[in-house]
Every structure is written in structure tokens, then in C-alpha cells.
Amino acid sequence: MLKESVRSIAKEYYNTVVGYRRHLHRHPELSFKEYETSAFIRNRLDELDIPWQVMAETGVVALIQGGFPSDNVVALRADIDALPITEKNATSYVSLNDGVMHACGHDVHTASLLGAAYILQKLKSKFSGTVKLIFQPGEERLPGGASLMINEGVLTNPTPMAIIGQHITPSLPRGKIAICPGKFMASMDELYVTVKGRGGHGAQPQLNIDPVVITAHIITALQQIVSRKAHPGSPTVLSFGKLKADGFINVIPDEVYLEGTFRAMDEKWREQAHQDMIKMATGIAESMGGSCDFKIVKGYPFLYNNESLANELRDAAIQYLGESNVEETGIWMASEDFAYYSQETDSLFYLLGARQENEHADATLHSPYLDVNETALEYGMGLMAYLALKKLGN
């Protein structure tokens, strides 16, 4: 009966939620600047007569209380920010904000949670407990909106016994989800490295201290942190995506600048790797006559799906979607600030299939061509509502 009720309301509200998603997609806003997005969410909650409060300046937290007394509380979370990417799609709902795009599906997450809010509000006289809705800013940028909202008390008054989040994936068709019990997503640290030498004429290297050559040695040697320092059973990634050596064909520069990322699944190893990277890079630079300033900005922790909760809600998801539509997935070395919630309370973060079958079906997250199959919204909003109700014991 519960499943049929949720499905029916999701189907009824589907076109409205598609409209929400398209509005959000047309009007994306960058991390911590989601003022219009926040206002849009609050207006929709007002229409549903759901009380809300603002947290972390642009975040919105709302409560739906069931009609029967219960201390049980479940939180549902969606992130609301977009990315600094210029969209290259030609849809009717293409981004109208130059250089800003919902290229990671946060428009789908937000619209789905608004849809779940509609379902839960319509059913509130029939369930016990409380559902807390968390519309969170700044997932794409450190320090992460999750950490700010936690510091402001989003996991208190009332305190949820579990929090559930979803993330679209273009690797799965709509109607399917994927769950990974236990460790799921990696920690993330930003690396900023400046290698200094002494520049000069490229034809007289003996008179210079070449920071380009030093940097090449550092980049190559640091991969030994992964291949020879990390435990083979502990996934680790070290990548440099930016290198700036502002010289010329015959000009050796004074310094080289690097930016990269370090990702891991173990906090003790993460801290050790930080020390090892700094020691190795500075040692190489000094041994070659230069110097190295190695700055690490610590980002999100690893994301852990409580295994008991994951198994419990996987069974509920099978009830709602069917067994063939609930898959198990492995560790994903991307990072997510939902990880902060997972360090505080029982959490489940799963992947929602949303592949758009068009000429850009292979577009990945963060691609300027990313689009979604909007029928995923019906599954996204319905499943979130259903999982919350099942966890509340309804």
C-alpha cells in the first residue's frame, strides 16, 4: 500500500518536478552564491506549507512531521550549487548564466528532494516520525557546505538517526540505482606546489638551476607514494592537473607552479602520505639546488555508508524499484562533502541512474555536454520518500 501510494503521488507530481529541474538548470549559481536558488526552494516549500529555516546563508532546512507521535527522525539531503563550466548543450532549458552550469546533477538532486517533500507532505497524516529536508549549498567548493551546516547544528534539533543522499550517474540508465556498503568515496586534498630555481638562457643550463627539470623529477617520484608507500589494499590516487612554467623555448623560468589532488580511503594513511609527499618533494628540490613550497589544503574526508543501514535500505529499494534495478557498486575515488555527515551519523549515499540516450550519452559528470533523462526524477523523488518512510518504521 505504501509503495503504491508513493508511486502514485510521484507520477502525479512528475511534470511539476521536471519544471523545477528545468528552472534550476536555466539559472545555476556557484557555490555559496546560491541566493536565487535558495529563494526558489523556500518559495516551493511555502507553497507546500512546510516550515523552513536558513542555514549557512544559502542553505535551507525544513521539517515534515508525521501525524503520529514518534521520536524517529530521518534526514534527506540535496546539494544546490553549480559549477564554473560553460554549457554546450542546445536544449530549451540550457543555462542562461554565462560560464555557470549544473554539470554535476545538483539540479536533479534539488528537484528530486522538492518532489519527495511533496510526497511526504501529502502523506504526513498517515506516517509517524519526522523527515528533515536539507538543501545544502557549496558541495563543489571547500570547506564544503556540509561542514558549515553541521557546525550550525543541522544534525540537531531534532537529531536524525540516519541521513540519506543520492547522486545522479550517467553510467546507469534511469530507473536503476547502485549502492556500495562501507567505504564508498575518497577523501580529497588540494595540492599547491611552487618549485623555485634560478632562470636564465636555455643554451647555458650550467649557469642556471632549472626548476622545470626539478619539477619533472618531483612529479615522477611522487607517484612512488602511491605505488610503494600505500598499502595495496587501500585505494590511493595522486594526480597533477595544472603545471605552469612561464618560460620560453630558450628561456628557463625562475619557478614552476603545480596544482593537483590527493585522494585516499584511510585517514591515518592520508596524514602519513601528506608528510611523505612534502618530505620527498622538498628533498628532491634541495638536492638539485632549488627549493619547493608544498602546500596541502585538506578537503573532505572519505565517505562511509553504514553497512547495516545500506543493507536495510537496499532491501527497501528493491521493494520499490525491483531487484533487477538495484545494483551493488564499488569504491569511487571521487569525493563528496556528504562524507562529513557520514562521519557524524548513520548515512547512505547512493547513485541514481540518469543516462540521457542522445549523441552525448557518454558525457560524464562535469562535462559541458552533460544532460539527464528527466524520467529519472520520478524515481529519484519517489525512492527518497519511500526510503525515509521505511526507515521511520512505516
N, C-alpha and C positions, 0 to 999 in steps of 0.2 A: 504493500500500500504506500509506504514512504517513497520507495523508488519511483512508482508511477506518478505520485503527486509532484515530486521534484522534476521529473522529466517533462510532465505536462506544463508546469509553470515555466521551465526553461524554454520550451518550444514557443509558448505564448509570448514570452518577453524577448525572444531572439532578435527580431528585427530592430527593436529599440536598442539593444546592446550593440548590434552592428553599427547603428548610428552613433552611439557613444564612441566606439572604437575609431570610426572614420573622423569624427570631430577631433579626437585626441591626436590622431595621426596627422591631420592637417595643421595642427597647432602644437608642435612639440616644443619642449623647453628644456634647457640644460640643467644639470644637477644643481640643486639648491636655489634655482631661479624659477621654480615651477609655480609661479603665482597664479596664472590664469588656469592652469591645470587643477590646482588646489581649489580655486573658486568653483570650477566646474563640478568637481567631486562634491563639494559642500552643497551646491545647489541641487544636485541629484538626490543627495541624502535628505535634504529638506523636503523635496517632493515626496519622498517615501516616509516622511515623519520619523526619521531615525536621528536621535541626538548625536552630536559630534563635538569634538574639541580639536584645536590646532596644536600640533607639537612640532618642534624643530623648524619653526617658522612657516614651512610649506607642507608639512605632513598633516594628515587628518586621521583621527582615531574615532571610531563610532561603536556604539553598543546596541545589540539587539537582544532583548531579554525575553525568554520564552514565557509562556503563560502558566507554567507550573514551577513551584519553588525548587531550586537546586543550587548547590554551591559550585557545580561544574562549569568551567569556563574554557572555551576553545578560541584561539586566535587564528584569523586568516589574514595573510599579508600579500600585498601587491606593491611593486615599485612603480614610480610615476615619472621618472626622468628620461630624457632622450640623450642622443649622442651628437657630437660635433661632426656630422657627416652630411654631405650634400646628396640628397636623394636623386636617383637616376631613373626611377620608375615613371610611367606615364599614365597612372591611374587617375580617376576622378577625385581621389582623396589624397593626392600627393602633398607632401609637406609644403606649406606656404611660408615657412620661416627659413630664410636663406642659411645654408650651412648647418642646419639642425634637422635631425631625423630620428624617428623611432625605429632604429635599425636593430634593436635587440628585443622587440616584442613587448615592451613595457606598456604600450597602448592596449595590447590584448590582455595583459595581466590586470590593468586597472579596470577595463571594461568588464572583464570576467568577474572581478570582485564586486563591481556595482550590480551585475546580474545576480550574483549569489546573494547580495544584500536584498534584492527584490524578492527572491525566492524565500529567504529566511523570514523576512518581514511578513510576507503573505501567510507563512505557516506558523508564526510565532505563538498563536493561541493554542497550538497543538503539540509544542515540544517543551521540554524542561531544560533549564540551564541558560547560559549566556554565550553569545558569539561576539567576540571583539574583532572589528574590522580595522586593519592597519594599512593605510595608504601612505607609503613611505617614500620620502624624497632621497635623492643623492646616492643611488646604488652604484653609479658608474664612476664615482669620484671619492677619493679619500677625504676625510676619515670614514666615509660611509654613513648614510642617513640612519642605518640601523643602530649604530653605536650611539648617535646623538639621541635617538628616540628612547633607547634603553636607559641612557643617563637621565632622561627627563621622566622616566617612570612608566614607559609604555607597557611593561610587563608586570605592573602592579595596579591595584585599584580598578578592576579586580585582576587577580593573578591567574593567567591561563595555565591549565595543566598540560597543554600542548599547543604548538603553533604549526600551521600548515601553509606552505607556499608552493607555487608552480612556476615553471619557466617554459616558454614555448621552445620547440626544436623543429627546424626544417628537415631533420633527418627521419622523422616519423610522420606518417600520414595522419590526417585528422581522425579523431575517434580512438586513438591509441595513446597510452601513457607508458612511461618507463620509470622504474623505481630502483634505487640502489640502497639497500640496508647498510648501515655502518658508515664508514668514511666514504664521502661522495665527491666533494670538490676540494681543490687545493687552497692552501694559504697563498697569499700574494704579497710580494715586496717589490718596491721600485728601486732600481739601481741607477745612480748618477755618478759617473766616473770621469775625472779630468786627469789626463796623463800629461805631465809637463817635461819638456826637454829644452833644447836651445836650437832655434831655427837658423836657416841660412840657405846658401846656394846648394841646389841638388847635385851639382857637379863636384862639390867639396864636402862630402859627408864626414870626412875625418875631422873637420873643424866644428861639426855640429853634434848635438845629442838628439837623435831622431825619434820623436815621440810616436811617429807612425809605426816604426818597426817595434818599438816597445809595446805599443797597443796591440799589435798583431800577436806578439808573444803572450800578452796577458789574456786576450780573448781565447786563444788556443789552450793555454794552460788551465784556465778556469774551468774548462769542460772536464778536467780531471776531478773537480769537486763532485761532479755527477757520476762519472764512470769509476772512480777509485775511492771516493770518500763515503758516498751514500750507500746505505745498505741496499743490496739488490732487490729486496722485498719492499722497499719504501720509495714509491714513485717521486721523482725529483726532476724539475725542469729548470734550466738556466738558458735564457735567450737574450741576445742584444739586438734591438731593432733600430737603433739610431747610432750613427757614427759620423762625426763631423771633424774633418782635418782640413782646415781652411788655408791650404797652401796652393800650389800651382804645379804645373808639370815639372818645373825646375826650381821650385821653392819649397823647402822643408819648413813646416809651421813650428811655432813655439809649443803648441799644445794640441791635444786631440781630446774630443769630448764624446762620451758614450752614454747611452741610456739603455737599460734592459730590465728584465723581470726575473725574479727567482720564485719558484713555486715548490711546495712540499706538502706532505701529508702527516708530518710528525713535528710537534712543537719543539721538542728537545733537539732533534736533528736540525731544525730550522735555525735555532740560535747558534748551534755549533758551526753550521755552514756559513753564517754571516761572518763569524770570526775567521774562518778558514779563507774565505774569499778576500777579505781585507788584507790578511797577512800575506797571502800569495801575491796579490796584485802589487802591493807596496814593496814587497821584497824583490819582485822582478824588476820593477821600475828603478829601484835604488841600485840594484846590481848592474844595471845598464847605464847608470849615471843620471837618471832622471828622478822624477817623483810622481806620486799618484795620490790623488784625493778621492777616496772611495766612500760615497755617501749612500746609506741604505735607509729608505723610508719604509718603515714597517706598515704593511697593509692588513688585509683581512686574515683571520685565522682559517684553518681548514673547516669544512662544513661536515657535520656529523649527523646522519639520520639515525635517530634512536631505533635500534633493531626491533624491539618489541612493538613500538608504535608503527614502524614501517610494515611489519608483518600483519599487524591488526588492520591497518588501513588498506593494505594491498588486498586483503580479503573483501573489504568493503568496496574497493574499486572494481573488483571482479564482479561483485553483485550488480554494480551499476552499469559497467561497460561490457561485461562478458569476459571470460577467461582469456580468449584469444587476443584481446585488446589491451591486456596488462602485461608488460614485459619487464624483465629484470635487466638492468644495465650495469656497467662497471664504473670504475673511478673516472672522473672527468677532471682534467688538470686546469680547467678554467676556474675562476674564483667568483665569489658572490658574498655580499655582506649579510645575506641571510645567515651566514655562518655565525655571526655574533649572537643571534637568537639561539642557534643550536648549542652554543656554549653555556646558555643560561637555563634552558628548559627543554623538555622532550620536543623534538622537531622532526618534521618530514618535509622535504623539498623534492618534488618530482618533476619529470619532463612531460610536457603536453604536446602531442603531435599536432603540427600545423602546416605541413608542407603544401605549398601552392604549386599545383601542377601546370606550370606555364613555361615559357622559354628560359625563365630564370629559376627553375625549380632547384638548381644546385647552389643557389645563393645561400651563403652561410650567415650566421649572426654577425652583425657589424658590417655587412655588405651594403653598399648603396642601392642594391637591387633587391634587398630582402622584402618579401611580401608574405602574407599568410593566407591560408584557406580560411575564410571567415566562419565557415561552419564549425571550426574548432571552438568558437565562442560558446556555442550551445553546450558542448561537452565541458568546457572549462568552467563555466558558471555553475552548471548542474552538479558536476563532480565535487567542486569545492563545498557547495552547500550540503551535499549528501554526506561527505566525509565528516564535516563538522557535526552534523546531526547524529551520525553513528558514534562518533567519539563521545558526544554528550550522553550517550546511552539511550537514544531514542530509536 
